Amino acid sequence: MVRPSLFYGLLFCALISGPYFAHAQAEKKQFPLNKKDSLAEWQEKVFRGRVLYSIDPDPKTGHLIAQSDKACSGLLYRMQFYPKNTPMISWQWQVVKFPDAQKTSADQGGWIEKDDYAARVYVIFPSWYFMHTETLEYVWDETSPEGTVKTSPYFNKIKIIVAETGKKNLKKWVSEERNIYEDYKKAFGKEPGRVGAIAIMTDTDNTLSTAEALYKNLKVGYKK
């Protein structure tokens, strides 16, 4: 039995693999996510129902709003940089509502643990063959301890890192700063290659519930 939303990770990988990145230009980028056109350069990828992504435009307090109702879709931004040289990624996020915590029935029978998260930030390392593409997935988990690093049970090239945990900061802005280079070495046990894309996702397709998260001030590819 294969869980349908397993494919979101594989699809993200497939979307950024291939010769396109052989000629991509290195770059670093800041995403305030507070202007009406903030998502103009992002690609929306719908995997199982569409998450509503919208911008609250304000120069000081604006942000990206992600509202999921039994859905799984994400936002993908293609870029290239080498984390050995510019290893840092930072952002602010806020969970307004977590997905339901209960197990959910699989489409083909049986029961599976939910794999929904109110907030995720991906760093994707492409390969010519997408099944070899590797991904760091930073999540705000409701229960797992902060700092937990685990392998996705559905695709061993995705390493899940719990950047924030629990409800103590529910409905509060939390700032994150991660060293992609060090996180990759810890998760995969080797040196990273180039980053080919980043992504954001809020999803609730497995628990068939709702969730809401906010994101802002995403900054990628810089030195600390």
C-alpha positions in Angstrom: 0.0 0.0 0.0 1.4 3.4 -1.0 0.0 6.5 0.7 -1.1 9.0 -1.9 0.6 12.1 -0.4 3.9 10.2 -0.2 4.3 11.5 -3.7 4.5 15.2 -2.8 8.2 14.7 -1.7 9.0 12.7 -4.8 7.2 15.2 -7.0 9.1 18.1 -5.6 12.3 16.2 -6.3 11.2 15.4 -9.9 10.2 19.0 -10.6 13.7 20.4 -10.0 15.9 17.6 -11.4 17.4 17.5 -14.8 19.5 19.6 -17.2 17.8 22.9 -16.3 20.1 23.2 -13.3 23.3 22.5 -15.2 23.2 26.1 -16.3 21.4 27.8 -13.4 23.1 30.9 -12.0 24.2 31.0 -8.3 22.2 33.4 -6.2 21.1 34.4 -2.8 17.7 35.8 -2.1 15.5 37.5 0.5 11.7 36.9 0.5 9.9 39.4 2.8 6.6 37.9 1.7 4.8 41.1 2.4 3.9 42.5 -1.0 1.0 41.7 -3.3 3.3 40.2 -5.9 5.5 38.3 -3.4 4.5 34.9 -5.0 5.0 36.0 -8.6 8.3 34.0 -8.9 7.1 31.0 -7.0 5.5 27.9 -8.6 2.5 26.4 -6.9 2.4 22.6 -7.0 -0.8 20.9 -6.2 -0.5 17.3 -5.1 -3.8 16.4 -3.4 -6.2 19.4 -3.1 -5.1 23.0 -3.2 -3.9 24.8 -0.1 -4.9 28.5 -0.1 -1.7 30.6 -0.1 -2.2 34.3 0.1 -0.3 37.5 1.0 -1.2 40.0 3.7 0.5 43.0 2.1 2.0 45.4 4.6 5.5 46.9 4.6 6.0 46.2 8.3 3.7 43.3 9.3 2.8 41.6 6.0 3.3 37.8 5.6 2.3 34.7 3.7 -0.8 32.9 4.9 -1.2 29.2 4.3 -4.6 27.6 5.0 -5.2 23.9 4.3 -8.5 22.1 4.3 -7.8 18.4 3.6 -5.3 19.5 1.1 -1.6 19.1 0.1 0.1 21.6 -2.1 3.2 23.7 -1.9 5.2 26.6 -3.2 8.5 26.0 -5.0 11.2 28.5 -5.8 14.0 27.5 -8.1 17.5 28.8 -7.2 21.0 27.6 -6.9 23.7 28.1 -4.3 26.4 26.1 -2.6 25.8 25.8 1.2 29.5 25.2 1.8 30.1 28.8 0.8 26.8 30.4 1.9 25.2 28.0 4.3 22.5 29.9 6.1 18.7 30.0 5.8 16.4 31.9 8.1 12.7 32.7 8.3 9.9 33.5 10.7 6.8 31.4 11.0 3.7 31.1 13.1 1.3 28.2 13.6 -2.3 29.4 14.0 -3.8 25.9 14.0 -2.2 22.4 14.0 -3.7 19.5 11.9 -5.7 17.0 13.9 -3.4 14.5 15.7 -5.4 11.3 15.2 -4.5 8.6 12.9 -6.3 8.5 9.5 -7.5 5.7 7.3 -5.4 5.0 4.2 -7.2 4.9 0.9 -6.5 1.2 0.3 -7.4 0.1 3.8 -5.5 -0.1 7.1 -4.3 2.7 9.3 -1.3 4.9 9.0 0.1 7.6 11.3 -0.6 11.1 10.1 2.2 12.9 8.2 0.7 16.3 8.1 2.5 19.4 9.4 1.2 22.9 9.9 4.5 24.4 8.6 7.3 23.1 6.5 10.3 24.7 4.8 12.3 22.6 2.3 15.8 22.8 1.0 16.2 20.6 -2.1 19.4 19.2 -3.6 18.7 18.1 -7.1 20.1 15.1 -9.0 19.9 14.2 -12.7 17.9 11.2 -11.6 15.1 12.5 -9.3 15.1 9.4 -7.1 18.6 10.4 -5.9 17.5 14.0 -5.1 18.0 14.8 -1.4 15.9 17.1 0.7 16.2 18.7 4.1 12.7 19.3 5.5 12.4 21.7 8.4 9.1 21.3 10.3 7.1 22.7 13.2 6.0 19.5 14.9 3.3 19.3 17.5 4.9 16.5 19.6 8.5 15.5 18.5 11.3 17.2 20.5 13.1 20.1 18.9 16.3 19.1 17.3 15.0 15.7 16.2 16.4 14.5 12.9 14.6 11.6 11.3 14.3 9.9 7.9 11.0 10.1 6.1 9.4 6.6 6.4 8.2 7.0 2.8 11.4 8.2 1.0 14.9 7.8 2.6 16.3 10.8 0.7 14.1 13.2 2.7 15.5 14.1 6.2 13.0 15.7 8.6 14.5 18.2 11.1 12.2 19.4 13.9 13.0 23.2 14.0 10.2 24.0 16.4 7.9 21.9 18.5 4.7 22.1 20.6 2.0 24.6 21.3 3.9 26.9 23.7 4.4 29.4 20.8 1.1 28.8 19.1 -0.1 32.0 17.4 3.3 33.6 18.1 6.0 34.5 15.6 9.1 32.3 16.0 12.4 33.1 14.3 14.5 30.3 12.9 18.1 30.3 11.6 19.7 27.1 10.3 23.1 26.2 8.9 22.2 24.1 5.9 25.7 22.8 5.5 25.9 21.5 9.0 22.4 20.2 9.0 23.0 18.3 5.8 26.2 16.7 7.1 24.4 15.6 10.3 21.4 14.2 8.4 23.2 12.5 5.5 26.7 11.9 6.8 28.5 13.6 3.9 29.2 16.9 2.2 26.3 18.6 0.4 26.3 19.6 -3.2 24.4 22.5 -4.7 20.9 23.5 -3.6 18.5 23.6 -6.5 15.3 24.9 -4.9 13.5 25.8 -1.7 9.8 25.2 -0.9 7.1 26.0 1.6 4.2 23.8 2.4 1.3 23.4 4.9 -0.7 20.2 4.5 -3.6 18.3 6.0 -4.5 15.7 3.4 -3.8 12.6 5.6 -5.7 13.7 8.7 -8.5 15.2 6.5 -8.5 18.2 8.8 -7.5 21.9 8.7 -4.4 23.8 9.6 -3.1 27.4 9.2 0.4 28.8 9.3 2.1 32.2 8.5 5.5 32.7 7.0 7.7 35.8 6.5 11.2 37.1 6.2 12.7 34.1 4.4 16.3 34.6 3.6 18.5 32.1 1.7 22.1 31.6 0.8 24.2 33.9 3.0 27.0 33.7 5.4 26.4 34.0 9.1 
